[in-house]
Amino acid sequence: MANEDQVKDIIHRWQRTPEDDLKPEDYQQFRDVGSACLTQGDAARLLSFLQEEENQGIVRSMGCVLVSPLLNEVIRKEKSLAHCQAAITHLSRTCRPNELLRSFLQLIEDIDPGAISETILALVPHLQTVLLQLGDRKASCLGSALSRLQEQLSRLPVPYSRQQEEADEHGLCRCCAALAELTRPFVEEVKGRNGNHAPTAEDEELKAELLMFCMRSLREPLLEAELNRDTTSPLWLFATQIMVTLPAIREPPAELLLFSPLKKGTEKESRERSESRACLAYLLFVQLVGIDSFPAVFSPLFILQCNMDYINQLLSSKKESHLLKGLALYAKSLERVKDNSLPVSLLELRSFHRVPENLRQVLTDCPMQHLRESGLQVFQLFIDKLDAEAKHKFFRCMLKTSHHAGVEGYIVKNIKNQVECSMKSGAAGKGFLGDQLLSLLGLVFSLPRGAQTDLLNTMDRVMESLNLLRYLLLRDKELRSTTGAWEQLSGVKDQYVKTLRVCIGISRGYYSAELKAVRQDRKLKAKEAREAARSTGLSKRMIVKHEQVSNMSPEVQHQVLQSALVTLDLMESLIFRIEEITEEKRTIPN
């Protein structure tokens, strides 16, 4: 490094040299001199040099090369922090905005992964100063800066709980607040021009860049965050700022959600746009942010139809935050619809087919119990909103396609409830009292694999089917008057009960043999005997909740097998009661 006299000579040469004659080595030398001052802890001297009037030409020409070393000092929070901040502030007001912007954008691109939030927080105030000095290129430059900043922010983990937000360990919440502050003057600029004159191309471009910022923010981080109404939550405040910004730039949420078709693009781009709008719909209809300005002319059914695509997007995800928002949005959209009002024609729409299918997967495959419980409540709410014809079609579809005994059992239980409601209201001919009921019962009273059906896995469906059959027989007289072909039920019932008895016999023999083998194992308490029992056991293995009985401990095996036999006893007792009712109906005149 040159000594002090040499540095003075170099500075004098720079002061005499026209800007156009400065060479790349001059820029590098200027950076080296400034970096040396910072390394030696002499930031105050560097600041003084930058502020001297006679040096303003040098600073204007080459000062942007000092932004990076100065910013590094600020991030490290050295003792000279205040001097470095002041130096960056002076550079941002003195250097050419275009050159400074390139330096800032390069800094954002090259961010140290371990100092993302620190770099953004230190850089954003000065970036705003530079952007406000730009002329016609302001909108595009703002867009470039925001997209790069948000890309870096996406690398930070999103705090999910209130405690994580308060700790803000990775600085995401503070960065979101900084970005909101960065965009504030530009939002005010667009807002101030609303209605004052015809928008220029620059106005429209600025508005478009701010809209893209808002939509990216909705997708990330807001879609990943908990977002419960809490005025002290940084992410909640950021969400409300986004919701206030949209109407301010003449992009009201209602228009974005209901009347702006998704643009064509790659599958990833389409998914991201859909996720952004899904979060927007959640904030509007669930958290009611901005609902006061939402037009009241739209019917609940229209809003439900518009929201179904967003609900489908959320429920097709595997992320807890997405599923929670999807279930909440689905529930709120349904709550505004009258019971028994959704027509069967809606089930032909793709979204009304996909959403229940995704909801079924939540019920059957999601490992989180609170999501399954919420999903079941929404599932029932959807059923309640369908009219009788739509319920009939939906139940048929679920019985044919769900392939899950728990879901099928729940549907059978709903069929019983609908028959009961129809009898009380006298609504014949709507699918649950007329001849159409028999076609539905044909699906209910069947076993997926006949006599070879695993009754333990299909217990939910079988028990609900037997309960329904018992109910129908008890109400035989009333149902005969509404169903012309009611005698067909007798044949369906006889075949079902006959097959079920055979199935119970086979299952009882199998489980009894297994239970006997397990008891022998427990008595012998010898590993060799257990291995022999497994190797010589029946080749067919029973599956219980995705775990093979043969892989369980002897104690658990014993409990499961005993439970299976008790289940078979319950089934037999219901069959016996059904046959008793049938015999009573034969002996007692109508």
Solvent accessible surface area in square Angstrom, and as a share of the most:
residue,aa,sasa,rsa
1,M,149,0.67
2,A,33,0.26
3,N,91,0.46
4,E,92,0.41
5,D,99,0.51
6,Q,91,0.40
7,V,22,0.13
8,K,103,0.44
9,D,90,0.47
10,I,21,0.11
11,I,27,0.13
12,H,94,0.42
13,R,94,0.34
14,W,7,0.02
15,Q,65,0.29
16,R,178,0.65
17,T,34,0.20
18,P,82,0.51
19,E,60,0.27
20,D,138,0.72
21,D,84,0.44
22,L,22,0.11
23,K,117,0.49
24,P,109,0.68
25,E,106,0.47
26,D,8,0.04
27,Y,65,0.25
28,Q,97,0.43
29,Q,65,0.29
30,F,5,0.02
31,R,83,0.30
32,D,59,0.31
33,V,21,0.12
34,G,2,0.02
35,S,34,0.22
36,A,19,0.15
37,C,20,0.12
38,L,14,0.07
39,T,118,0.69
40,Q,134,0.59
41,G,60,0.58
42,D,47,0.24
43,A,3,0.02
44,A,48,0.37
45,R,118,0.43
46,L,6,0.03
47,L,19,0.10
48,S,56,0.36
49,F,33,0.14
50,L,0,0.00
51,Q,95,0.42
52,E,73,0.33
53,E,147,0.66
54,E,126,0.56
55,N,2,0.01
56,Q,23,0.10
57,G,41,0.39
58,I,9,0.04
59,V,0,0.00
60,R,102,0.37
61,S,8,0.05
62,M,0,0.00
63,G,0,0.00
64,C,18,0.11
65,V,33,0.19
66,L,1,0.00
67,V,1,0.00
68,S,25,0.16
69,P,12,0.08
70,L,1,0.01
71,L,2,0.01
72,N,61,0.31
73,E,13,0.06
74,V,9,0.05
75,I,33,0.17
76,R,141,0.51
77,K,138,0.59
78,E,72,0.32
79,K,212,0.90
80,S,19,0.12
81,L,65,0.32
82,A,76,0.59
83,H,74,0.33
84,C,1,0.00
85,Q,63,0.28
86,A,38,0.29
87,A,2,0.01
88,I,1,0.00
89,T,39,0.23
90,H,38,0.17
91,L,0,0.00
92,S,2,0.01
93,R,171,0.63
94,T,25,0.15
95,C,4,0.03
96,R,82,0.30
97,P,35,0.22
98,N,65,0.33
99,E,42,0.19
100,L,0,0.00
101,L,6,0.03
102,R,151,0.55
103,S,27,0.17
104,F,1,0.00
105,L,26,0.13
106,Q,102,0.45
107,L,27,0.13
108,I,1,0.01
109,E,89,0.40
110,D,95,0.49
111,I,12,0.06
112,D,85,0.44
113,P,90,0.56
114,G,69,0.67
115,A,14,0.11
116,I,7,0.04
117,S,7,0.05
118,E,68,0.31
119,T,8,0.05
120,I,1,0.00
121,L,53,0.27
122,A,10,0.08
123,L,1,0.00
124,V,5,0.03
125,P,75,0.47
126,H,14,0.06
127,L,0,0.00
128,Q,30,0.13
129,T,40,0.23
130,V,0,0.00
131,L,0,0.00
132,L,86,0.43
133,Q,76,0.34
134,L,16,0.08
135,G,54,0.51
136,D,126,0.65
137,R,129,0.47
138,K,27,0.12
139,A,0,0.00
140,S,45,0.29
141,C,4,0.03
142,L,0,0.00
143,G,6,0.06
144,S,38,0.25
145,A,0,0.00
146,L,0,0.00
147,S,41,0.27
148,R,74,0.27
149,L,0,0.00
150,Q,19,0.08
151,E,116,0.52
152,Q,15,0.07
153,L,11,0.06
154,S,46,0.30
155,R,121,0.44
156,L,21,0.10
157,P,75,0.47
158,V,38,0.22
159,P,15,0.09
160,Y,65,0.25
161,S,36,0.23
162,R,61,0.22
163,Q,129,0.58
164,Q,94,0.42
165,E,9,0.04
166,E,119,0.53
167,A,75,0.58
168,D,14,0.07
169,E,143,0.64
170,H,87,0.39
171,G,0,0.00
172,L,3,0.02
173,C,5,0.03
174,R,123,0.45
175,C,0,0.00
176,C,2,0.01
177,A,60,0.46
178,A,18,0.14
179,L,3,0.01
180,A,13,0.10
181,E,83,0.37
182,L,1,0.00
183,T,7,0.04
184,R,123,0.45
185,P,28,0.18
186,F,0,0.00
187,V,14,0.08
188,E,91,0.41
189,E,39,0.18
190,V,6,0.03
191,K,110,0.46
192,G,45,0.43
193,R,86,0.31
194,N,47,0.24
195,G,83,0.80
196,N,109,0.56
197,H,93,0.41
198,A,83,0.64
199,P,72,0.45
200,T,70,0.40
201,A,89,0.69
202,E,42,0.19
203,D,7,0.04
204,E,72,0.32
205,E,67,0.30
206,L,1,0.01
207,K,29,0.12
208,A,46,0.35
209,E,25,0.11
210,L,0,0.00
211,L,35,0.17
212,M,90,0.40
213,F,4,0.02
214,C,0,0.00
215,M,30,0.13
216,R,55,0.20
217,S,1,0.01
218,L,0,0.00
219,R,49,0.18
220,E,61,0.27
221,P,10,0.07
222,L,0,0.00
223,L,0,0.00
224,E,38,0.17
225,A,0,0.00
226,E,63,0.28
227,L,3,0.02
228,N,84,0.43
229,R,143,0.52
230,D,43,0.22
231,T,106,0.62
232,T,91,0.53
233,S,5,0.04
234,P,45,0.28
235,L,0,0.00
236,W,7,0.02
237,L,79,0.39
238,F,5,0.02
239,A,0,0.00
240,T,32,0.19
241,Q,86,0.38
242,I,3,0.01
243,M,7,0.03
244,V,102,0.59
245,T,20,0.12
246,L,0,0.00
247,P,63,0.40
248,A,14,0.11
249,I,0,0.00
250,R,76,0.28
251,E,26,0.11
252,P,51,0.32
253,P,12,0.08
254,A,11,0.08
255,E,87,0.39
256,L,10,0.05
257,L,7,0.04
258,L,20,0.10
259,F,111,0.46
260,S,33,0.21
261,P,116,0.73
262,L,73,0.36
263,K,151,0.64
264,K,202,0.86
265,G,45,0.43
266,T,81,0.47
267,E,151,0.68
268,K,120,0.51
269,E,79,0.35
270,S,38,0.24
271,R,102,0.37
272,E,35,0.16
273,R,69,0.25
274,S,10,0.07
275,E,21,0.09
276,S,4,0.03
277,R,23,0.08
278,A,0,0.00
279,C,0,0.00
280,L,0,0.00
281,A,0,0.00
282,Y,12,0.05
283,L,0,0.00
284,L,1,0.01
285,F,2,0.01
286,V,24,0.14
287,Q,23,0.10
288,L,85,0.42
289,V,17,0.10
290,G,39,0.38
291,I,51,0.26
292,D,145,0.75
293,S,91,0.58
294,F,26,0.11
295,P,53,0.33
296,A,103,0.80
297,V,128,0.74
298,F,43,0.18
299,S,54,0.35
300,P,55,0.34
301,L,61,0.30
302,F,70,0.29
303,I,15,0.08
304,L,1,0.00
305,Q,66,0.29
306,C,28,0.17
307,N,0,0.00
308,M,0,0.00
309,D,81,0.42
310,Y,12,0.04
311,I,0,0.00
312,N,24,0.12
313,Q,33,0.15
314,L,0,0.00
315,L,6,0.03
316,S,60,0.38
317,S,23,0.15
318,K,166,0.70
319,K,105,0.45
320,E,53,0.24
321,S,8,0.05
322,H,6,0.03
323,L,8,0.04
324,L,62,0.31
325,K,5,0.02
326,G,0,0.00
327,L,6,0.03
328,A,31,0.24
329,L,0,0.00
330,Y,0,0.00
331,A,20,0.15
332,K,73,0.31
333,S,1,0.01
334,L,0,0.00
335,E,97,0.43
336,R,89,0.33
337,V,10,0.06
338,K,161,0.68
339,D,82,0.43
340,N,92,0.47
341,S,49,0.32
342,L,1,0.00
343,P,48,0.30
344,V,37,0.21
345,S,68,0.44
346,L,12,0.06
347,L,23,0.11
348,E,120,0.54
349,L,76,0.38
350,R,164,0.60
351,S,16,0.10
352,F,3,0.01
353,H,108,0.48
354,R,110,0.40
355,V,0,0.00
356,P,4,0.02
357,E,51,0.23
358,N,21,0.11
359,L,1,0.00
360,R,31,0.11
361,Q,65,0.29
362,V,8,0.05
363,L,26,0.13
364,T,28,0.16
365,D,100,0.52
366,C,13,0.08
367,P,117,0.73
368,M,55,0.25
369,Q,112,0.50
370,H,83,0.37
371,L,0,0.00
372,R,78,0.29
373,E,89,0.40
374,S,40,0.26
375,G,0,0.00
376,L,71,0.35
377,Q,134,0.59
378,V,7,0.04
379,F,1,0.00
380,Q,47,0.21
381,L,40,0.20
382,F,1,0.00
383,I,0,0.00
384,D,51,0.26
385,K,13,0.06
386,L,0,0.00
387,D,37,0.19
388,A,30,0.23
389,E,102,0.46
390,A,0,0.00
391,K,2,0.01
392,H,17,0.08
393,K,81,0.34
394,F,8,0.04
395,F,0,0.00
396,R,67,0.24
397,C,43,0.26
398,M,6,0.02
399,L,12,0.06
400,K,106,0.45
401,T,63,0.37
402,S,4,0.02
403,H,155,0.69
404,H,72,0.32
405,A,16,0.12
406,G,25,0.24
407,V,8,0.04
408,E,16,0.07
409,G,2,0.02
410,Y,50,0.19
411,I,0,0.00
412,V,0,0.00
413,K,98,0.42
414,N,3,0.02
415,I,0,0.00
416,K,52,0.22
417,N,60,0.31
418,Q,30,0.13
419,V,0,0.00
420,E,49,0.22
421,C,74,0.44
422,S,12,0.08
423,M,34,0.15
424,K,163,0.69
425,S,85,0.55
426,G,53,0.51
427,A,43,0.33
428,A,54,0.42
429,G,57,0.55
430,K,118,0.50
431,G,0,0.00
432,F,2,0.01
433,L,5,0.02
434,G,8,0.08
435,D,84,0.43
436,Q,101,0.45
437,L,0,0.00
438,L,22,0.11
439,S,56,0.36
440,L,0,0.00
441,L,1,0.01
442,G,35,0.33
443,L,43,0.22
444,V,0,0.00
445,F,10,0.04
446,S,46,0.30
447,L,22,0.11
448,P,91,0.57
449,R,161,0.59
450,G,26,0.25
451,A,30,0.23
452,Q,95,0.42
453,T,5,0.03
454,D,31,0.16
455,L,1,0.00
456,L,31,0.15
457,N,67,0.34
458,T,18,0.11
459,M,64,0.29
460,D,66,0.34
461,R,20,0.07
462,V,2,0.01
463,M,37,0.17
464,E,44,0.20
465,S,0,0.00
466,L,0,0.00
467,N,40,0.21
468,L,0,0.00
469,L,0,0.00
470,R,83,0.30
471,Y,25,0.09
472,L,0,0.00
473,L,16,0.08
474,L,83,0.41
475,R,76,0.28
476,D,13,0.07
477,K,137,0.58
478,E,78,0.35
479,L,0,0.00
480,R,98,0.36
481,S,97,0.63
482,T,47,0.27
483,T,3,0.02
484,G,77,0.74
485,A,29,0.23
486,W,10,0.03
487,E,110,0.49
488,Q,113,0.50
489,L,5,0.02
490,S,51,0.33
491,G,46,0.44
492,V,48,0.28
493,K,12,0.05
494,D,66,0.34
495,Q,111,0.49
496,Y,7,0.03
497,V,8,0.05
498,K,133,0.57
499,T,29,0.17
500,L,0,0.00
501,R,96,0.35
502,V,75,0.43
503,C,1,0.01
504,I,2,0.01
505,G,44,0.42
506,I,77,0.39
507,S,10,0.06
508,R,68,0.25
509,G,43,0.42
510,Y,33,0.12
511,Y,6,0.02
512,S,47,0.30
513,A,54,0.42
514,E,38,0.17
515,L,9,0.04
516,K,129,0.55
517,A,35,0.27
518,V,8,0.04
519,R,104,0.38
520,Q,90,0.40
521,D,17,0.09
522,R,99,0.36
523,K,170,0.72
524,L,112,0.56
525,K,166,0.71
526,A,35,0.27
527,K,134,0.57
528,E,132,0.59
529,A,25,0.19
530,R,62,0.23
531,E,87,0.39
532,A,52,0.40
533,A,31,0.24
534,R,95,0.35
535,S,90,0.58
536,T,112,0.65
537,G,37,0.35
538,L,103,0.51
539,S,116,0.75
540,K,107,0.46
541,R,129,0.47
542,M,6,0.03
543,I,65,0.33
544,V,25,0.15
545,K,179,0.76
546,H,181,0.81
547,E,86,0.39
548,Q,55,0.24
549,V,6,0.03
550,S,27,0.18
551,N,106,0.54
552,M,16,0.07
553,S,53,0.34
554,P,31,0.19
555,E,95,0.43
556,V,66,0.38
557,Q,16,0.07
558,H,26,0.12
559,Q,121,0.54
560,V,26,0.15
561,L,0,0.00
562,Q,73,0.33
563,S,62,0.40
564,A,0,0.00
565,L,31,0.15
566,V,87,0.50
567,T,9,0.05
568,L,2,0.01
569,D,71,0.37
570,L,92,0.46
571,M,0,0.00
572,E,58,0.26
573,S,63,0.40
574,L,25,0.12
575,I,0,0.00
576,F,121,0.51
577,R,88,0.32
578,I,0,0.00
579,E,67,0.30
580,E,68,0.30
581,I,1,0.01
582,T,18,0.10
583,E,87,0.39
584,E,79,0.35
585,K,82,0.35
586,R,165,0.60
587,T,94,0.55
588,I,108,0.55
589,P,118,0.74
590,N,156,0.80
